[in-house]
Amino acid sequence: QVELVESGGGSVQAGGSLRLSCATSGITSYIYFWAWFRQAPGKEREGVAATTAAGGATYYADSVKGRLTISIENAKETLYLQMDSLKPEDSAIYYCAASNFPSPVGLRLEQNGYNYWGQGTQVIVSS
Protein backbone atom coordinates (compact mmCIF):
# COMPACT_ATOMS: atom_id res chain seq x y z
CA GLN A 1 0.00 0.00 0.00
CA VAL A 2 1.24 3.49 -0.86
CA GLU A 3 0.07 6.62 0.92
CA LEU A 4 0.37 10.09 -0.60
CA VAL A 5 -0.04 13.38 1.26
CA GLU A 6 0.11 16.70 -0.60
CA SER A 7 1.08 20.06 0.88
CA GLY A 8 2.18 23.50 -0.24
CA GLY A 9 -1.00 24.80 -1.79
CA GLY A 10 -2.24 28.31 -1.13
CA SER A 11 -3.16 31.64 -2.66
CA VAL A 12 -0.83 33.58 -4.92
CA GLN A 13 -1.09 36.40 -7.41
CA ALA A 14 -0.71 35.84 -11.11
CA GLY A 15 2.95 35.59 -12.06
CA GLY A 16 3.89 34.16 -8.70
CA SER A 17 5.28 30.77 -7.72
CA LEU A 18 4.38 27.88 -5.48
CA ARG A 19 6.02 24.55 -4.76
CA LEU A 20 3.81 21.60 -4.01
CA SER A 21 5.11 18.59 -2.14
CA CYS A 22 3.80 15.05 -1.97
CA ALA A 23 5.07 12.95 0.90
CA THR A 24 5.00 9.28 0.10
CA SER A 25 5.10 6.20 2.32
CA GLY A 26 4.59 2.50 1.91
CA ILE A 27 6.07 0.16 -0.67
CA THR A 28 7.27 2.92 -3.00
CA SER A 29 9.98 0.72 -4.50
CA TYR A 30 7.31 -0.88 -6.70
CA ILE A 31 6.19 2.43 -8.18
CA TYR A 32 6.73 2.90 -11.91
CA PHE A 33 5.40 6.41 -12.41
CA TRP A 34 4.51 9.49 -10.39
CA ALA A 35 2.30 12.34 -11.53
CA TRP A 36 0.47 15.52 -10.64
CA PHE A 37 -3.13 16.05 -11.69
CA ARG A 38 -5.45 18.98 -11.12
CA GLN A 39 -9.17 19.56 -11.06
CA ALA A 40 -10.83 22.94 -11.34
CA PRO A 41 -14.48 23.47 -10.34
CA GLY A 42 -16.82 22.07 -12.97
CA LYS A 43 -13.99 20.50 -14.96
CA GLU A 44 -12.58 17.02 -15.28
CA ARG A 45 -9.37 16.04 -13.56
CA GLU A 46 -6.43 16.51 -15.91
CA GLY A 47 -2.85 15.36 -15.79
CA VAL A 48 -0.30 18.17 -15.80
CA ALA A 49 3.05 16.46 -15.17
CA ALA A 50 4.47 12.98 -14.77
CA THR A 51 7.81 11.33 -14.23
CA THR A 52 9.33 7.88 -14.11
CA ALA A 53 10.23 6.60 -10.64
CA ALA A 54 13.90 7.34 -11.20
CA GLY A 55 13.10 10.77 -12.57
CA GLY A 56 14.76 10.05 -15.88
CA ALA A 57 11.83 10.99 -18.10
CA THR A 58 9.21 13.69 -17.62
CA TYR A 59 5.94 14.47 -19.35
CA TYR A 60 3.95 17.70 -19.32
CA ALA A 61 0.60 18.93 -20.54
CA ASP A 62 0.97 21.58 -23.23
CA SER A 63 -0.75 24.15 -21.02
CA VAL A 64 1.99 24.01 -18.37
CA LYS A 65 5.17 23.37 -20.35
CA GLY A 66 7.92 25.77 -19.39
CA ARG A 67 6.11 26.87 -16.22
CA LEU A 68 5.67 23.73 -14.09
CA THR A 69 8.45 21.31 -13.21
CA ILE A 70 8.02 17.88 -11.68
CA SER A 71 10.82 16.31 -9.67
CA ILE A 72 11.34 13.50 -7.21
CA GLU A 73 13.74 13.20 -4.32
CA ASN A 74 13.95 9.49 -3.70
CA ALA A 75 16.00 9.80 -0.50
CA LYS A 76 13.15 11.79 1.06
CA GLU A 77 10.45 9.84 -0.77
CA THR A 78 8.96 13.14 -1.82
CA LEU A 79 7.49 14.29 -5.11
CA TYR A 80 7.51 18.00 -5.99
CA LEU A 81 5.78 20.29 -8.42
CA GLN A 82 7.48 23.66 -8.86
CA MET A 83 4.97 26.10 -10.33
CA ASP A 84 6.22 29.39 -11.78
CA SER A 85 4.56 32.15 -13.78
CA LEU A 86 1.21 31.06 -12.42
CA LYS A 87 -1.98 32.08 -14.18
CA PRO A 88 -5.54 32.31 -12.87
CA GLU A 89 -6.43 29.28 -15.01
CA ASP A 90 -3.97 27.24 -12.94
CA SER A 91 -6.35 27.51 -9.98
CA ALA A 92 -7.48 24.01 -9.00
CA ILE A 93 -7.08 21.25 -6.49
CA TYR A 94 -3.81 19.50 -7.22
CA TYR A 95 -3.41 15.77 -6.61
CA CYS A 96 -0.34 13.59 -6.67
CA ALA A 97 -0.67 10.09 -8.02
CA ALA A 98 1.40 6.94 -8.32
CA SER A 99 1.28 3.81 -10.42
CA ASN A 100 2.61 0.40 -9.47
CA PHE A 101 2.08 -1.09 -12.91
CA PRO A 102 3.77 -0.40 -16.25
CA SER A 103 1.61 1.39 -18.78
CA PRO A 104 1.89 2.81 -22.28
CA VAL A 105 3.31 6.28 -22.73
CA GLY A 106 -0.14 7.45 -23.75
CA LEU A 107 -1.38 6.95 -20.18
CA ARG A 108 1.27 9.08 -18.47
CA LEU A 109 -1.14 11.98 -18.04
CA GLU A 110 -4.34 9.92 -17.90
CA GLN A 111 -6.17 9.04 -14.67
CA ASN A 112 -6.44 5.34 -15.51
CA GLY A 113 -2.66 5.16 -15.62
CA TYR A 114 -2.53 5.55 -11.81
CA ASN A 115 -3.90 3.59 -8.90
CA TYR A 116 -2.77 5.57 -5.86
CA TRP A 117 -4.02 9.08 -5.12
CA GLY A 118 -3.56 11.75 -2.50
CA GLN A 119 -6.33 13.90 -1.04
CA GLY A 120 -5.31 17.06 -2.86
CA THR A 121 -4.13 20.57 -2.04
CA GLN A 122 -5.81 23.71 -3.29
CA VAL A 123 -4.09 26.36 -5.39
CA ILE A 124 -5.75 29.72 -6.00
CA VAL A 125 -4.19 32.19 -8.42
CA SER A 126 -5.69 35.67 -8.43
CA SER A 127 -5.38 38.16 -11.26
Backbone bond lengths (Angstrom), bond angles and torsions (degrees), N, CA, C in turn:
res aa  C-N    CA-C-N  psi(-1)  N-CA   C-N-CA  omega(-1)  CA-C   N-CA-C  phi
1 Q - - - 1.457 - - 1.524 109.55 -
2 V 1.304 116.81 138.54 1.458 122.96 179.23 1.524 108.38 -117.84
3 E 1.311 116.40 132.69 1.464 120.73 176.04 1.526 109.57 -113.14
4 L 1.315 115.52 139.82 1.463 122.43 -177.59 1.517 109.32 -127.62
5 V 1.324 117.05 130.54 1.458 121.40 179.98 1.522 108.87 -131.93
6 E 1.344 116.22 114.78 1.460 121.10 -179.69 1.522 111.25 -86.42
7 S 1.337 115.12 154.05 1.460 121.97 173.53 1.523 108.20 -155.58
8 G 1.324 115.72 168.89 1.456 120.54 175.30 1.510 115.47 102.37
9 G 1.323 117.22 -4.75 1.451 119.04 178.01 1.522 111.50 -69.64
10 G 1.321 115.70 168.30 1.451 120.18 179.16 1.504 111.14 167.29
11 S 1.329 115.36 -164.76 1.460 121.63 179.72 1.517 109.67 -107.70
12 V 1.315 116.11 138.63 1.460 121.37 -178.95 1.525 108.27 -149.34
13 Q 1.308 116.65 154.37 1.457 120.14 176.35 1.521 110.53 -83.15
14 A 1.303 114.65 156.45 1.460 120.09 178.90 1.536 109.51 -55.06
15 G 1.327 114.69 138.24 1.458 120.44 -176.76 1.515 113.74 92.69
16 G 1.313 116.09 -11.97 1.452 120.72 -178.55 1.521 112.73 -83.29
17 S 1.338 114.37 -174.78 1.465 121.31 -176.15 1.516 110.73 -132.06
18 L 1.320 114.62 153.07 1.453 122.52 171.84 1.530 107.38 -144.63
19 R 1.323 115.39 153.02 1.462 119.01 172.08 1.529 108.52 -124.13
20 L 1.298 114.76 118.83 1.459 120.96 176.94 1.522 109.63 -91.18
21 S 1.316 115.26 144.73 1.462 120.98 176.52 1.518 109.35 -122.52
22 C 1.305 115.42 150.99 1.468 121.33 176.32 1.524 107.08 -133.96
23 A 1.315 115.57 106.21 1.456 120.51 178.46 1.522 108.97 -81.22
24 T 1.310 115.38 131.08 1.457 119.54 -176.48 1.522 110.18 -115.93
25 S 1.303 116.70 151.12 1.459 121.96 175.52 1.520 108.77 -151.80
26 G 1.307 115.88 161.60 1.455 119.69 -177.66 1.515 110.19 106.15
27 I 1.319 115.85 -157.56 1.457 121.01 -175.19 1.531 108.91 -84.97
28 T 1.319 116.80 70.04 1.459 121.10 -175.97 1.521 112.58 -74.63
29 S 1.329 117.86 -12.95 1.457 119.40 -179.04 1.527 111.54 -67.92
30 Y 1.330 117.72 -16.85 1.455 120.88 179.28 1.528 112.78 -94.51
31 I 1.316 116.71 7.35 1.463 119.96 -178.89 1.525 110.43 -81.46
32 Y 1.329 115.85 132.97 1.460 121.42 176.78 1.522 111.66 -92.60
33 F 1.342 116.11 -43.52 1.458 120.31 -173.73 1.521 110.60 -137.64
34 W 1.314 115.29 149.03 1.458 123.43 173.09 1.519 108.37 -123.41
35 A 1.334 115.86 151.32 1.460 117.68 -178.22 1.525 111.26 -155.06
36 W 1.318 114.14 162.38 1.461 122.49 169.82 1.518 108.14 -116.86
37 F 1.310 115.71 133.34 1.452 123.54 173.55 1.523 108.57 -120.35
38 R 1.315 116.27 164.68 1.456 119.91 174.22 1.517 110.16 -143.62
39 Q 1.325 115.15 154.76 1.452 120.69 178.67 1.512 109.42 -141.38
40 A 1.329 115.05 116.52 1.456 121.59 176.95 1.524 108.92 -91.16
41 P 1.321 118.22 157.09 1.467 120.67 179.90 1.524 112.16 -54.60
42 G 1.324 116.75 129.86 1.448 121.52 177.86 1.518 115.17 77.47
43 K 1.327 116.59 4.40 1.471 120.14 -178.97 1.522 110.36 -120.92
44 E 1.318 114.98 161.03 1.451 119.86 177.13 1.529 110.63 -76.67
45 R 1.318 114.99 155.77 1.457 119.78 176.48 1.527 108.74 -68.61
46 E 1.329 116.14 133.94 1.455 120.57 -178.75 1.519 110.54 -127.48
47 G 1.320 115.49 145.25 1.448 120.51 176.13 1.518 110.18 -80.07
48 V 1.329 116.98 135.07 1.459 120.05 179.48 1.521 112.78 -113.50
49 A 1.350 117.74 -30.00 1.455 119.46 -178.48 1.516 109.18 -158.40
50 A 1.325 115.53 146.32 1.461 120.60 179.07 1.519 109.34 -146.74
51 T 1.331 114.89 158.00 1.453 119.75 177.98 1.518 109.87 -148.74
52 T 1.324 116.09 154.32 1.453 119.62 172.04 1.531 108.84 -72.08
53 A 1.311 117.07 162.45 1.463 120.77 -174.89 1.523 111.94 -59.47
54 A 1.315 116.75 -34.16 1.460 120.03 179.21 1.516 112.47 -85.01
55 G 1.324 116.41 -4.84 1.456 120.17 179.07 1.513 113.89 77.27
56 G 1.330 117.13 14.82 1.449 119.20 -176.56 1.513 115.12 -79.14
57 A 1.316 117.42 -23.94 1.462 121.34 -179.84 1.523 108.64 -132.85
58 T 1.312 115.78 140.33 1.463 120.69 179.58 1.522 109.79 -128.41
59 Y 1.314 115.37 155.16 1.454 122.44 -177.85 1.521 107.53 -138.27
60 Y 1.333 116.35 139.20 1.455 120.85 -177.63 1.520 111.17 -135.69
61 A 1.315 115.95 146.03 1.450 120.57 169.62 1.531 108.42 -69.59
62 D 1.319 116.23 147.48 1.464 120.13 -177.88 1.526 111.74 -57.34
63 S 1.314 116.97 -33.48 1.458 121.16 -174.99 1.526 113.37 -69.37
64 V 1.332 117.88 -14.87 1.458 119.94 -176.58 1.527 113.26 -120.45
65 K 1.304 118.04 -3.68 1.462 120.86 -178.26 1.520 111.08 -56.70
66 G 1.327 115.00 133.01 1.451 120.09 179.47 1.517 113.79 86.29
67 R 1.334 117.68 -9.62 1.464 120.52 -179.05 1.535 112.11 -119.10
68 L 1.317 118.20 -33.99 1.458 122.49 -180.00 1.520 109.56 -111.35
69 T 1.317 115.32 141.30 1.466 120.86 -178.96 1.517 109.73 -132.60
70 I 1.324 115.76 124.23 1.457 121.07 177.72 1.530 109.03 -96.55
71 S 1.324 115.80 140.82 1.460 119.71 177.17 1.516 108.60 -150.70
72 I 1.328 115.03 161.58 1.451 120.01 179.35 1.518 109.32 -136.58
73 E 1.312 115.07 135.22 1.453 121.62 176.60 1.524 106.87 -111.75
74 N 1.311 115.47 96.82 1.462 119.59 -172.05 1.525 112.70 -63.95
75 A 1.331 117.45 -34.00 1.462 120.10 -179.26 1.524 110.87 -61.63
76 K 1.327 116.73 -34.20 1.463 121.48 179.54 1.520 111.98 -97.70
77 E 1.335 116.01 -0.85 1.462 120.87 -177.44 1.526 110.50 50.32
78 T 1.311 115.13 47.42 1.464 120.12 -177.71 1.519 110.41 -129.76
79 L 1.322 114.44 135.90 1.458 122.52 175.79 1.521 107.90 -103.64
80 Y 1.331 117.00 141.01 1.461 121.43 -178.91 1.525 110.97 -123.85
81 L 1.323 114.45 155.70 1.455 121.03 168.51 1.529 107.07 -135.93
82 Q 1.326 116.09 105.32 1.459 121.53 176.02 1.517 107.61 -83.84
83 M 1.320 116.53 123.63 1.462 120.98 -177.32 1.519 109.43 -118.95
84 D 1.304 117.37 115.54 1.462 123.99 179.87 1.523 110.12 -117.87
85 S 1.313 115.23 163.24 1.470 121.54 179.11 1.530 110.90 48.61
86 L 1.305 115.16 48.58 1.466 119.57 -174.77 1.525 111.93 -66.49
87 K 1.322 114.57 146.79 1.453 122.73 179.75 1.527 109.43 -120.15
88 P 1.326 117.55 156.06 1.469 118.55 177.90 1.522 113.17 -54.11
89 E 1.324 117.18 -33.51 1.474 120.20 -179.77 1.522 113.03 -71.40
90 D 1.331 117.61 -5.35 1.461 120.72 173.67 1.534 111.54 -83.30
91 S 1.322 116.97 -7.78 1.461 120.24 179.82 1.525 110.58 -62.38
92 A 1.319 116.15 128.06 1.470 120.95 -176.74 1.523 108.54 179.83
93 I 1.312 114.95 173.65 1.460 120.10 167.00 1.523 106.36 -91.01
94 Y 1.313 115.93 128.68 1.454 121.76 -177.71 1.534 109.57 -103.81
95 Y 1.321 114.70 132.80 1.455 121.94 -178.29 1.526 110.23 -120.78
96 C 1.313 116.94 139.15 1.456 118.27 168.84 1.522 108.10 -96.33
97 A 1.316 114.77 154.10 1.455 121.21 -175.22 1.516 109.72 -144.61
98 A 1.323 115.40 156.19 1.459 121.01 179.54 1.523 109.80 -141.66
99 S 1.315 114.47 152.10 1.459 120.36 -179.29 1.518 109.59 -128.61
100 N 1.323 116.41 130.13 1.463 119.70 177.46 1.523 111.40 -105.60
101 F 1.323 116.13 23.61 1.460 119.84 175.78 1.525 108.58 -137.65
102 P 1.325 116.92 147.65 1.468 119.29 177.70 1.516 109.52 -72.21
103 S 1.296 117.07 147.23 1.465 120.50 -179.04 1.520 109.40 -147.33
104 P 1.318 116.76 160.38 1.472 119.59 178.53 1.520 111.54 -62.82
105 V 1.306 115.52 156.86 1.464 120.86 179.16 1.518 111.17 -56.43
106 G 1.322 116.72 -33.18 1.452 121.03 -178.39 1.517 114.47 -62.50
107 L 1.344 117.20 -15.30 1.459 120.11 -178.80 1.522 112.59 -100.10
108 R 1.311 118.77 4.70 1.456 121.03 -176.06 1.521 111.71 -58.05
109 L 1.305 117.91 -36.77 1.458 121.18 -178.27 1.527 111.18 -113.95
110 E 1.332 115.95 26.25 1.458 121.18 178.79 1.533 109.85 -114.04
111 Q 1.322 116.52 141.50 1.469 121.06 -176.27 1.523 112.46 -57.54
112 N 1.339 117.53 -38.80 1.460 118.39 -176.16 1.524 112.96 -75.85
113 G 1.335 116.45 4.26 1.455 120.03 172.32 1.520 112.76 -89.89
114 Y 1.356 117.42 3.32 1.457 121.51 -174.46 1.523 110.41 -136.76
115 N 1.330 115.50 143.54 1.455 118.82 -179.44 1.525 114.30 -124.74
116 Y 1.319 117.97 3.45 1.459 121.19 172.83 1.528 108.30 -126.10
117 W 1.337 115.37 136.77 1.465 120.19 -175.56 1.525 110.79 -137.65
118 G 1.332 115.60 145.23 1.442 120.38 171.18 1.516 110.85 -86.63
119 Q 1.324 116.59 -178.06 1.462 121.68 -177.64 1.521 112.77 -88.74
120 G 1.311 117.43 -15.11 1.463 119.86 175.54 1.517 113.91 100.34
121 T 1.317 115.83 153.86 1.454 123.50 174.03 1.527 107.93 -138.09
122 Q 1.322 116.18 137.35 1.456 119.57 -172.39 1.520 112.25 -89.13
123 V 1.319 114.46 138.06 1.466 122.07 175.80 1.529 107.75 -121.70
124 I 1.324 115.86 127.69 1.462 121.11 177.71 1.517 107.93 -123.50
125 V 1.326 115.90 123.19 1.457 121.54 179.59 1.523 107.61 -115.30
126 S 1.322 115.94 118.56 1.461 120.51 -178.02 1.524 110.51 -100.08
127 S 1.317 115.08 148.70 1.472 119.77 -177.85 1.510 111.29 -87.86
